[in-house]
Amino acid sequence: MTNDTTTSDTATWVAVGPAGAVGAIHRADDGFRVELYGLRAGRSGTYPSLETAKGAVHKALGPLASRPEFHAH
């Protein structure tokens, strides 16, 4: 699993699961904005930390889903 939380100039992290990209996290002035793709589109929000945003993406995938990898872009 890639959890690139140390790159201070990173603005976007793409969440990748077994079926491909499932969403993205974007750095915002007020925290980290979650964007979900596909059937989950429209379920987004802003979170105070990157780790909280990653947890929200994982939770949105459902109870049996594996935690996605997060790739900094």
Backbone torsions as a table, in degrees:
resi	resn	phi	psi	omega
1	MET	NA	135.5	177.7
2	THR	-100.9	121.3	177.0
3	ASN	-127.7	81.6	-174.8
4	ASP	-83.1	83.2	-179.5
5	THR	-101.6	-3.4	-175.6
6	THR	-94.7	-9.8	-178.9
7	THR	-83.2	104.5	-174.1
8	SER	-71.5	-22.9	-178.0
9	ASP	-96.3	3.7	178.5
10	THR	-73.3	135.1	-178.8
11	ALA	-113.5	-17.8	-177.1
12	THR	-140.3	139.4	173.7
13	TRP	-126.4	130.2	178.4
14	VAL	-99.1	130.9	178.6
15	ALA	-91.6	122.7	-176.6
16	VAL	-121.7	122.9	176.6
17	GLY	-108.0	-172.9	-178.7
18	PRO	-59.1	-28.4	-178.2
19	ALA	-95.2	2.0	-179.4
20	GLY	118.7	-161.9	-177.4
21	ALA	-67.0	130.9	-179.4
22	VAL	-114.0	-12.9	180.0
23	GLY	174.2	-174.7	179.5
24	ALA	-147.8	157.1	174.1
25	ILE	-121.2	130.9	-178.8
26	HIS	-119.6	132.7	175.3
27	ARG	-67.3	133.9	179.2
28	ALA	-130.0	167.4	180.0
29	ASP	-59.9	-32.9	-176.1
30	ASP	-104.7	13.5	178.5
31	GLY	144.3	-135.7	-178.1
32	PHE	-128.9	120.7	-176.4
33	ARG	-93.3	128.1	179.5
34	VAL	-95.4	133.3	175.1
35	GLU	-125.7	121.8	-179.7
36	LEU	-105.0	143.5	-177.1
37	TYR	-100.1	164.7	172.5
38	GLY	68.8	-137.0	-176.6
39	LEU	-63.7	-20.3	-178.8
40	ARG	-89.3	-1.7	-177.4
41	ALA	-55.8	144.6	-178.7
42	GLY	93.8	-15.7	177.1
43	ARG	-98.8	88.1	-178.7
44	SER	-134.4	175.7	178.3
45	GLY	-176.5	175.9	177.5
46	THR	-115.1	135.8	-174.3
47	TYR	-123.7	151.7	-174.3
48	PRO	-71.9	-23.9	-178.8
49	SER	-136.8	160.3	178.9
50	LEU	-64.2	-40.9	-179.6
51	GLU	-63.7	-38.6	177.2
52	THR	-65.0	-41.4	178.5
53	ALA	-64.0	-41.4	177.7
54	LYS	-62.0	-41.2	177.6
55	GLY	-62.9	-37.4	178.8
56	ALA	-66.3	-40.0	176.8
57	VAL	-62.0	-47.4	-179.2
58	HIS	-59.8	-46.0	-179.5
59	LYS	-62.3	-37.9	-179.0
60	ALA	-65.4	-20.5	-179.5
61	LEU	-76.0	-15.5	178.1
62	GLY	111.4	165.6	-171.5
63	PRO	-66.9	-26.4	-177.4
64	LEU	-103.3	2.0	-176.6
65	ALA	-74.6	142.6	172.8
66	SER	-73.7	151.9	177.2
67	ARG	-66.6	129.7	-179.5
68	PRO	-72.3	161.0	171.4
69	GLU	-83.9	147.7	178.8
70	PHE	-117.0	119.0	-177.5
71	HIS	-107.8	122.5	179.2
72	ALA	-71.6	140.7	177.8
73	HIS	-132.5	NA	NA
